[in-house]
Amino acid sequence: VTFEPKVGVVGCGLMGSEIAQVCAAWGLDVVVVEADSESLKAGQGRVEASLAQAVRRGKLSEEAEASARAGIRFATDAEILADRVLVVEAVPEIAALKVDTFRRIDAVVQDADAVLASNTSSVPIIELARATGRPDRVIGIHFFNPVPVLPLIEIVPSLMTAPEVVDAATDFASKTLGKNVIRSADRAGFIVNGLLIPYLLSAIRMLESAVATADDIDAGMVHGCAHPMGPLALADLIGLDTVAAIAESMYEEFKEPLYAPPPLLRRMVSAGLLGRKVGRGFHQYP
Ligand SMILES: NC(=O)c1ccc[n+]([C@@H]2O[C@H](COP(=O)([O-])OP(=O)(O)OC[C@H]3O[C@@H](n4cnc5c(N)ncnc54)[C@H](O)[C@@H]3O)[C@@H](O)[C@H]2O)c1
């Protein structure tokens, strides 16, 4: 394993909490940075819930859970990232916020060889790299939701990423975390969202034009194509704000009409109906 086990995770929402959980479950020393104390508390709750679920699913022993808990520290001050050799950024999919976050990470991380990674789904890695004084150390490490369950990581070098950083990130994903790795060029959506997002948006357009109900659209793909869940349930799982943001970036990049977020998706986001994380999206989650 190429990495000293000192990982920093910035942003502890849906993804950051699970990335932190998985790293800690593999015995890594993890620090988590959140925006403010309220979000930090919520993030800590998500990490603990995710660890508890891993125990319930028989994936983690109770001793391992206890040592994983002890292996994670939480802070609102980015200074805690100073000694990290790998930082994974997982703040919301807003380019300006990510650029600003990379500027802050670059300012505090001391090891010049540290790898600065983003879990972005669609913001160009090169834009994040250029916010730092070390663009060759910046790379995309894109996890899939739910992180403890899905065995894939996309590795996304920018045009400036050093080959040894690509190797280190690949080793971290495959050897340290035991995930399957695929590599994508730095294009909005990468491989999986490049295929998935237009499919999810097509399902939303189908609902919007009253072809069928949300339940029937989802049942069609579950029972007709053996997908584990339908497209609208999957959009709810990802978070409709995140789906809309990824679609916007992909549309911005390619100007492909299939990538443009349909009005219903925008209205759902404006209404705060963001999917499973708030209890209601295309479906209800009591
Ligand atoms: N949701 C998914 O299925 C999924 C899958 C793969 C990748 N991603 C990507 O992961 C990233 C995070 O998505 P998410 O679904 O976890 O979003 P989320 O909204 O659940 O979590 C984002 C977290 O970042 C925190 N945050 C905001 N500003 C911050 C700052 N300045 N410093 C530290 N923390 C800050 C927020 O408080 C929040 O807890 C996005 O780039 C998204 O595209 C999401």
The ligand as an SDF file (V2000), in Angstrom:
LIG
                    3D

 44 48  0  0  0  0  0  0  0  0999 V2000
  -25.1600   11.5400   -3.6850 N   0  0  0  0  0  0  0  0  0  0  0  0
  -24.5790   10.6590   -4.4640 C   0  0  0  0  0  0  0  0  0  0  0  0
  -25.1520    9.6050   -4.7930 O   0  0  0  0  0  0  0  0  0  0  0  0
  -23.1770   10.8970   -4.9480 C   0  0  0  0  0  0  0  0  0  0  0  0
  -22.4640    9.8430   -5.5340 C   0  0  0  0  0  0  0  0  0  0  0  0
  -21.1380   10.0500   -5.9440 C   0  0  0  0  0  0  0  0  0  0  0  0
  -20.5820   11.3120   -5.7920 C   0  0  0  0  0  0  0  0  0  0  0  0
  -21.3060   12.3330   -5.2440 N   0  0  0  0  0  0  0  0  0  0  0  0
  -20.6430   13.6260   -5.0940 C   0  0  0  0  0  0  0  0  0  0  0  0
  -20.2330   13.7630   -3.7450 O   0  0  0  0  0  0  0  0  0  0  0  0
  -20.2430   15.1410   -3.3810 C   0  0  0  0  0  0  0  0  0  0  0  0
  -21.0710   15.3160   -2.1310 C   0  0  0  0  0  0  0  0  0  0  0  0
  -22.3920   14.8740   -2.3950 O   0  0  0  0  0  0  0  0  0  0  0  0
  -23.3880   14.4270   -1.2170 P   0  0  0  0  0  0  0  0  0  0  0  0
  -24.4860   13.7030   -1.8600 O   0  0  0  0  0  0  0  0  0  0  0  0
  -22.6050   13.8110   -0.1110 O   0  0  0  0  0  0  0  0  0  0  0  0
  -23.9090   15.8880   -0.7420 O   0  0  0  0  0  0  0  0  0  0  0  0
  -24.5030   16.3110    0.6860 P   0  0  0  0  0  0  0  0  0  0  0  0
  -25.2130   17.5830    0.4540 O   0  0  0  0  0  0  0  0  0  0  0  0
  -25.2090   15.1640    1.3110 O   0  0  0  0  0  0  0  0  0  0  0  0
  -23.1860   16.5810    1.5850 O   0  0  0  0  0  0  0  0  0  0  0  0
  -22.3240   17.6760    1.4360 C   0  0  0  0  0  0  0  0  0  0  0  0
  -21.7710   18.0400    2.8170 C   0  0  0  0  0  0  0  0  0  0  0  0
  -20.7570   19.0390    2.6570 O   0  0  0  0  0  0  0  0  0  0  0  0
  -20.8740   19.9410    3.7470 C   0  0  0  0  0  0  0  0  0  0  0  0
  -20.2280   21.2060    3.4190 N   0  0  0  0  0  0  0  0  0  0  0  0
  -20.7580   22.2720    2.7390 C   0  0  0  0  0  0  0  0  0  0  0  0
  -19.8420   23.2520    2.6390 N   0  0  0  0  0  0  0  0  0  0  0  0
  -18.7230   22.8070    3.2740 C   0  0  0  0  0  0  0  0  0  0  0  0
  -17.4360   23.3790    3.5100 C   0  0  0  0  0  0  0  0  0  0  0  0
  -17.1450   24.5920    3.0620 N   0  0  0  0  0  0  0  0  0  0  0  0
  -16.5350   22.6400    4.2040 N   0  0  0  0  0  0  0  0  0  0  0  0
  -16.8400   21.4200    4.6600 C   0  0  0  0  0  0  0  0  0  0  0  0
  -18.0390   20.8290    4.4550 N   0  0  0  0  0  0  0  0  0  0  0  0
  -18.9670   21.5190    3.7690 C   0  0  0  0  0  0  0  0  0  0  0  0
  -22.3700   20.0640    3.9770 C   0  0  0  0  0  0  0  0  0  0  0  0
  -22.6390   20.5450    5.3050 O   0  0  0  0  0  0  0  0  0  0  0  0
  -22.8280   18.6310    3.7640 C   0  0  0  0  0  0  0  0  0  0  0  0
  -22.8340   17.8780    4.9630 O   0  0  0  0  0  0  0  0  0  0  0  0
  -20.7760   15.9000   -4.5990 C   0  0  0  0  0  0  0  0  0  0  0  0
  -19.6800   16.3570   -5.3470 O   0  0  0  0  0  0  0  0  0  0  0  0
  -21.5150   14.8280   -5.3690 C   0  0  0  0  0  0  0  0  0  0  0  0
  -21.5950   15.0850   -6.7520 O   0  0  0  0  0  0  0  0  0  0  0  0
  -22.5770   12.1470   -4.7970 C   0  0  0  0  0  0  0  0  0  0  0  0
  1  2  1  0
  2  3  2  0
  2  4  1  0
  4  5  1  0
  4 44  2  0
  5  6  2  0
  6  7  1  0
  7  8  2  0
  8  9  1  0
  8 44  1  0
  9 10  1  0
  9 42  1  0
 10 11  1  0
 11 12  1  0
 11 40  1  0
 12 13  1  0
 13 14  1  0
 14 15  2  0
 14 16  1  0
 14 17  1  0
 17 18  1  0
 18 19  2  0
 18 20  1  0
 18 21  1  0
 21 22  1  0
 22 23  1  0
 23 24  1  0
 23 38  1  0
 24 25  1  0
 25 26  1  0
 25 36  1  0
 26 27  1  0
 26 35  1  0
 27 28  2  0
 28 29  1  0
 29 30  1  0
 29 35  2  0
 30 31  1  0
 30 32  2  0
 32 33  1  0
 33 34  2  0
 34 35  1  0
 36 37  1  0
 36 38  1  0
 38 39  1  0
 40 41  1  0
 40 42  1  0
 42 43  1  0
M  CHG  2   8   1  16  -1
M  END
$$$$
